[in-house]
Amino acid sequence: MITNNATKAHPSILRTGGQILVDQLRIHGIRHVFCVPGESYLAVLDALHDADIEVTICRQEGGAMMMAEAHGKLTGQLAACFVTRGPGATNATPGIHIASHDSTPVLVFVGQIERAVRERGALQELDYRAAFGHMAKWVTEIDDARRIPEIVSRAVHTATSGRPGPVLIALPEDMLVDRVACADAKPVQEVQAHPGVGQMARVRELLAQSERPLVVLGGTRWSAEAVEQFARWAKASDLPVTVSLRRQMLFPTSNSSFVGDLGFGANPQLVEQVKRADLILLLGSRLSETPSQGYTLLNIPVPEQTLIHVFPEAGEIGRVYAPTLGVCATPAAFVEALDKDPLPALEARSVYCRNLRSIYERWSSTDGVVTPGKLQMAQVMDYLNRVLPPDAIVCNGAGNYATWVHRFYRFDRFGTQLAPTSGSMGYGVPAAVGAKRVQPDKTVVAFAGDGCFLMNGQEFATAVQYQLPVIVVVVDNGMYGTIRMHQEREYPGRVSATELRNPDFAAYARAFGGHGERVETTEEFAPAYERALASGLPAILHCVIDSEAISPAFTLTQVREAAIAAGRGSA
């Protein structure tokens, strides 16, 4: 946690619950709040008026929560999200689910009805423990304003320790106006789990003996320093490294040890090589359904490969895969404890690493990648690889359009990727706005499908309000593409509930006060992007692609024909 030297109130001074709460945010180093205002927490809004805390006013609670989650994912530090009671809280649910699956620390404060009218079915009444108990790390409600310092301190510790996640705190509105005297908490210090000396010696021994080792990186609680240090060590050791779903920023793609990602549409050759590995070092990752390719890469519960599982939460180790060696440690602490000397040279390991690297280089090359239509997304990614600065932040939500980003964009630094491992649509735009709000000097580009964009596209208004020149690339194929692909695979030729009639997204951008352009050919993209950048305004590039271009690897017709050939139906 980032801490500060904020002046604490004397324990005898009377403060409202709202003032006490805001003081605790300052003490714990929280400098940014994302919110949709509500009458249920007016006392907090009043206290924020005089606080040195940035407030971002959002247009819908889902967007506010995703911005706060993006802040946590990007920086590893806490942000706070404030939403009103009842529908405000339920609107925030997608972002809370993302934070839970993606292991992101976030504090979620929810207004609540007055204490005296509980269980009468009061306006917007909701039992938050019941509604969010399986989604957040901890859900609680503060009945006594004097306990605010205690409960916020515990919430900060819970959200940031072990496997991080969201904590939700309900705030009865009458409690927030109570004037009480109480002592402030002390800033929470981050608790890191560290590996034992004997464990690290065993890790090195197992790796040194392996001829076909493979590292899978994932999760959170990394740092830029840990990423750089591990990248140097892996390269010097000829140790092949892959990343789990949407965690490309954990290892530079330019590093000769990088061999690809285990996300949606993973390289089939890489998947086969993972199965052939004789050792897997699972560092920070849970290797859940998508990166494990439907739980097929490792046998459950006992993998055939030697498995070293390093994870900051002890309860996760052995939960699915029984490891040869389990190490309870944060990724940063594990990397710090590594012997800085590279592994002893081993020709078989070097050959294996070079082979996997060549597989990745062929897969990630755009040479020969041609899809139906006038706009070639592979060439768009080539262009962005050339012009985006190394520290540019690239965001996306969920959808087949993201396969171009994950396969062809060259992530080379920590803190440059915002994408939901939960598979949630509607994430890219609010994530981009949140990123630009907290790191205004960075170039921020968001990708969104036509269906994905309209789930939280209203947050483009937030970008305009705060003069945040994000560039949103809307990839429009006139349908919910991922669902249509699955539909053609299972029920070929029977299109149902997946077609979309879309607005003019460029006009949408201009209506909000931003810059908008329509792009229909590959040649139009670069000049449109340059004009968007030069405008200094939030921008939308409405990129219209052929509906057949469902993936870099195959067309929609090919999916349908393969399903028919397999006997799953007839067109």
C-alpha positions, 0 to 999 in steps of 0.5 A: 500500500502507498501510505502518507503522512496525513494529519490525524484528527484528535480522538476527542474531536467530533466528526461525522461518519462521512468525515471519519470515512474520508479521513481513513481513505487519506490515511491508507493512501487512497487518492482516487474515488470513482463514483455515481452520486447517490442521496444515500451517502451525501455525507461522504460527498460533503466530506470529499469536498474538502479532501485532497482526493480526486473524484471521478464522476461516472455515468453508470455504476458498472463503469465506475466500478470498472474504472476503480478495478482498472486503477487497481490492476494498473497500479497494484494500489487501492482505489475506492468506488462509491455507489448508492444503495439497491440498484446502484449496487447491483449495477456495479456487480459486473465490475465487482465480479471482474475484480474478484476473478482478476484478483484486483484490490478494490474498496466498494462503498455502498449507501444503505437505508437508515438503520431504523427501517431495516427489513421493512422492504424500504426503498432500495433495501438490499441485504448486501451480505447475501447479495455479494457474499460469494463475489467479494472477499468480505462484505460488511455493514457499519452500524456504529460510526466509531468503528469506521477506522477499524473496519476500513483498516480491516477492509484495506488489509483484506483487499490487498493481502493474499489473493487480492480482491474486492471488499464491499462495505455498506454505509447506512445513511443515518450512520454517516451523519452521526457525530462521534469522537474516535481515534484514526487507524494507522496506515495498513502495511502490505503483507507479503508471503515469502518463500523459504530458503529450502523451497527456493533451493528445491525450485532451482534444483527441479528447474536445473534438472528439467529438459523441457521446463515451461513457466506460466505467469499470471495473477497480480501482486507483481511489480515493474521491478519483478517483471524486469528481473524475472525476464532477465533471469529467464533469458539468461537461463534459456527458460521458456515463458508463457503467460495466462489469459490477458496477462501479456504485460507480465513478460516482454514479448521481445524477450527471446524466452517469451513463447506466447500466451495461453488465452482464448484462441491460443496457438495450438502448437504451443498448447501441444508443447505445454502438454509435452513439458516435463516441468511447469512453474506456475507463478502467480497464476491459478491456471483456471479454465481458459489458460488451461484450455478447459482444464486439459493441459494438466491432469487433475488432481495429479499432473504428469508434469513436475508442478511447482505452484507459487501463489500468495494464497495458501488455500489456492495451492492444491485446490485443483492441481496437486503440486510437486512443490507448493510455495506460498509467496507473492510473485514479487517476493518469489522473484526477489528470492531467486538466485540471481545466477542463471540456471546451469546451461543445458543443451536440451533446455536451450533447444526446447526454448528456441523451438518454442520461441520460433513457434511463437514468432511464426504465430505472431507474425502478420505475414500471410494473415488475410481475412475477408473484407477491405479492413485487415485488423492484422495490419492495423495491429502492425501499424499500432506496434510501430507508432504506439510508445512502449508505455502505451496502455492498451485496453479491451473488453471481451469478444473475438475482436480481442484476438487480434490484440492478444495475438499481434500486439507487442506488450513489452512493459508492465502496466500496459495492459487492461483486460478482464480475465473474467471475460466481461464485456463492456470493460475496455472503455471505462478501463481506458477512462480510468487509466487516463484519469490516473496516468494522464501522460500515457497514451491510452487506446481501447478496443471494443466490439460493437456489442461490447462498446454499447454496454458501457459506451456512455463513459465516453462522456466521462472522458469528455468531461475530464478532457481525457484524450483516449482513443477507442477503436470500435470493431464493428461486425454487426453482431455479437461475434463470439456468440455467433461463432459458438452458435455456428459451431453448435447449431450451424446455419441457425442464426438466432439473437446474435445480429445487431443494428448499430448506430454511427459510432463516429457520430456518437463520439462527435455528439458527446464532444469528441472526435469521431471517424469511420474507417472502412479500409486498411489504408484509412486507419493510419491517417484516421488514427493520426487525426484522432491523436492530433485532435487532443479529444477523446476519439472513436474510430468506427472500424467496419469489418466483414462479418466473415472475419471472425478470427485471424485463423478462420472465417465464420463460414469455415466454422459452420462448414466444419460443424456440418462436416462433423454432423452437428446440423445442416445449413 
